[in-house]
Structures are given as structure tokens and as C-alpha cells.
Amino acid sequence: MKIKEVFCALERFAPLPLQEDWDNAGLQVGLTEAEVSGALLCLDVTEEIVSEAMAKGCNLIVSHHPLIFRKLAQVTDTDMVQRSVMMAIKNDITIISMHTNLDSANGGVNHEMAVRLGLQNIRFLNPQQMNGVEYGMGTIGELASEISAEQFVQLVKKTFNCGCVITNPLISRPIRKVAMVGGAGDCAIRDAEKAGADAFITGEMHYHQYFGHDDIQLAVIGHYESEQYTQQLLKRIIERECAGVKCYVADTQTNPLRYHF
């Protein structure tokens, strides 16, 4: 199977037009006519990730976060992005990224978060349509039963294997309806409130966004932690649509943050 066939399968699941205007999802580096020797799935592309692809015999890397966000003025050894591009090209490795299009796709990253938390009746937080395809940034659903804010925080911490969970003051009422947006999703808090959510989970938030939301439990778990299951999602898509392609979830840990207690 050729790399372009894997790319087409990924785009059928998460069409590139669903990405945000500022994003740069899609083909990042390399050619797509080559036969796939293996696909390494990751959140971020680093030099270590390219090295792991080489060691595993993979000529395709599929990441969530694009390696190239902005136009490169040059390709040298100046920084990690440029060095990673050079390594990939030298070793005939193609890099494809599925970012905000995969966030917004039906069954995408935010849906995966909701499933992992055990939510039921999962749906888009703010559904939209493009060419008859429903999509949306964020999901909402219900826990099987009401739990306290303290129990909710512990559930979130366990589900996403968080070093910590940052919250606003814990609310006193029970929590059942939960909304979430992976990554930096504080722009969707108002949508969560309008939808009647008891709690809202995201990866990171600006300081001032914590104010003025006393009736909803905010839970901030870390950008990487909120999207960590994307690799398994990509693996399922490729294995289902591209039988025979060897897929590997990256062993390299690319989270740049460390928690010290």
C-alpha cells in the first residue's frame, strides 16, 4: 500500500477542510508515492521521533501536532523543527499531521477523550456542518451517575494519568454532564455553560479565564495529557482502513512539561 492511500484514509475520517484557519495539518514532509514500510504514530515530531521511525523501519510518521506551523525561511540545523525536516528528508521519511481536523471530526480526539472518561450519549458541544458532514470543536456527554466534585477530579486524574489537575474552587453540586476540548480549549467554556455542563475539561487555560465561572467545575489536565490517546485513535483508523500496514505507537515521550511535587 502506498503512503498516499494511508493519507487518503486519514483524510476520509478527518477531512482537511475541517481544520482551523491558523492550522497547517496535512502533508508536512516527503513524498506519498512510496510503499508504506510502517507508520509511527505520535503527538509531536522531534528528532527523537524521526530516529525511532528509522529504528522501527517506518517510512511514515503520522503526528497530531504539525511539525511545520509557520513558513520556513531556511532548512538548516538551527532548531529542532529544521533538523527534524532534514532528518526526515535524508532518510526518505514522509510526515503527515492530523491536527484540528482530527479534533473536530466525528469520532475524533475529543470524542476519544469522552469515551476514555466513560461518558454516555456523546455528541458535539457546538455542532456545525460542512458539505453535509457534521463536525465540531469539543464534545459533551453524561457520566453513568452523579458524582461529587472531589470524585470527579480523582476520576479525571486517573483517566488521563495526570501529574495534577488544576481547577477553580470545587463546586458543591453533583457532576454528571461533562464537556471537554483537548489541547488549549478555554475558548469553549461559554459553550459548555450554555449546554448545561456541570464540568469542563481541557488541556490548558489562560489565567484570567478561571474567573467568573463559579457554576461549572473547570479541570485543566495538561495539553499533552488531554490528547495522549490520539495515537491509539490514529492506529485504529489506519489498521481498519489500510489492512496490512504496520502501525507503531511511539515509545518516545514528547511531553515537554514535567511536574515537581
Salt bridges, closest charged atoms under 4 A:
ASP23 OD1 - HIS99 ND1 2.94
GLU33 OE1 - LYS2 NZ 3.05
GLU33 OE2 - LYS4 NZ 2.96
ASP44 OD1 - HIS65 ND1 2.61
GLU47 OE1 - ARG83 NE 3.00
GLU52 OE2 - LYS56 NZ 2.86
ASP103 OD1 - HIS64 NE2 3.32
GLU112 OE2 - ARG116 NE 3.10
GLU112 OE1 - ARG236 NH2 2.60
GLU142 OE2 - ARG123 NH2 2.85
ASP186 OD2 - HIS206 ND1 2.95
GLU193 OE1 - ARG190 NH1 3.14
GLU193 OE2 - HIS213 ND1 2.68
ASP198 OD1 - ARG173 NH1 2.34
GLU204 OE2 - HIS223 ND1 2.49
GLU227 OE2 - HIS64 NE2 3.41
GLU227 OE1 - HIS65 NE2 2.77
GLU227 OE1 - HIS223 NE2 3.30
GLU239 OE2 - LYS235 NZ 2.73
GLU241 OE1 - ARG12 NH2 3.85
GLU241 OE2 - ARG240 NE 3.26
ASP251 OD2 - LYS56 NZ 2.90
